[in-house]
């Protein structure tokens, strides 16, 4: 949908759960570049998913850029 409307890039941020960020990547990409930012701490997100694992999952799902708040 977004790509058909002429959107070039999607940025979404501040997901307290890795699964929320993954859903956003999967649902919004559809051929677009994507950037996702996830809330995290030393122990990981609210489900305990560590930073490196969350980044790997998001990259595997198709995110071109992954950042952290």
N, C-alpha and C positions, 0 to 999 in steps of 0.2 A: 504494500500500500504506500508506504512512505517513498520508496524508490519510484513508483509510478507517478507520485505527486512532484517529483523533482528534487527530493531531499538528497544531499550528497553525503552527509555524515550524521551519525547519531551519538549524542553524549547523554548518558544517564549517570546519576551519582547518588551516593549515600544509601546503600543497601545494607541493612544490618545482618542479613542472612545471605550466604553464598547462593542458595537456591533462588532467591529473588533476583539476584544479578544474572544468574544463568537463564532464568525465564525471560528477562528483558533482552538478553543477547539473542536468544533463540527466536523470540517473537518479533524483534525489531530489525534484525539484519536483512534478510531477504535480498542479498546482493550489495548491501551497504557496508562501508567501513564502520566500525563501532568503537566507542570508548566507554569503559565502565569503571566506576570507582566504588569501592566497598568499604564500609566501616569495619575496622578490625582493631584488635589489641594484641598484647603479647600472647594471650591464650587463644586467639583466633576470633572468629565472629561469634554471634550469639549462640550458634550451634556448635562452636568449638572447632570450626574448620580453620586451620592455620593459613597464614598469608600465602606461603609458597604453594600450598595445595589449591587455594582459591584462585590464585593467578593461573595455575596450570589448567584448572577446570574451565575458566573463562576463555583462555587462549584456545583450548581444545574445542570449545563451543563456537569459536569464530571471532572473538573479540580481537581487534587489531592492536588496541592499546588498553592496558589495565593499570590503574593508579589507585592510590590509597589516600584516604583522608586521615 
